[in-house]
Amino acid sequence: MTAELRGAIVPLVTPFASDESLDLPALSRLVEHAIDNGAEGLMPTALSGEGPLLDEEETLAVWDSVFARAAGRVPIVPAIIAMTTRRAVSLARAAEQRGAAALMAAPILPELYSGRSPEDACSFYADVAGASGLRLVLFNYPSLTGVDLVPPLVARLARIDRVRYIKESTGDASRVHDIQRLVGDRVEVICGAPHTALESLALGCRTWITGLLNVVPRSGRQLIRALLQKNDLALARRIYHRQILPVFDVLRDSSNPTGTLKAGLCLQGIDVGVPRRPGRALGGEPHRALGEHLRALPALESRTEAELGPFA
């Protein structure tokens, strides 16, 4: 599938059984839930999917399950977050063999003695881009990777063949127009943060990829439609404030992002288990607050759908 990446793309959580093994039947149910609720693409094994905690065999098993269940209905963009270029290159080839629409990759580049050079990131992305014919999504998450893909560095990376997108996840919406001014349409900026989507979409992003969309895929698509199709800022603001940000509030205040996402899905009847240890389940007041919001959410989404019309 070679469609352009657009709209709400869900970086799927990875369901685990009680012994922390993969729960692939639950993953199949999650794929259906996401597509049924408006997901316009799926991204397995990203941070939301605990990708860095999976070994290569598990990663490929997750990909195979997602590709099989999606069955070509939406683009699949596997995520590779790797400690070594060798592993990233191997997985890039595997993604292409499975029919991926594109590939998101990030190097984990922490250095014990000093910071990494931007040349390390450039070398990594050049090698991964050369390993397949897939379009490549850069992933900027400096606290994970150890290197910040600042706009001038993005301009350098834009010279690499097949680099077409950057998932900008710093939460700094000004990065959107800073990158756009430097690289034009050579690299498209994807909003990669849960709390800057309204600003980023208004600044020209056409795609949103964030873990929150596991829990609110329909609301995420409604937000994008309100801004990019209806040009209705007031409606977009209402969707964002009332339907989406209450989930982000729990995620932020609990300091438990993956636990929040998995709890949100379980509360909606999609049992995906809990995070791999040392991750933890969401409990207490955050769980109660999340449940209260999700009980009210269907009515809010129905009201919004009446104004927007159902998505095709």
Helices and strands as residue ranges (DSSP letters): E 7-11, H 24-36, E 41-43, G 51-53, H 56-70, E 79-82, H 85-97, E 103-107, H 118-130, E 136-140, H 142-145, H 151-157, E 163-168, H 174-183, E 188-191, H 197-202, E 207-209, G 211-214, H 217-224, I 225-229, H 233-239, I 240-244, H 245-254, H 257-267, H 284-308
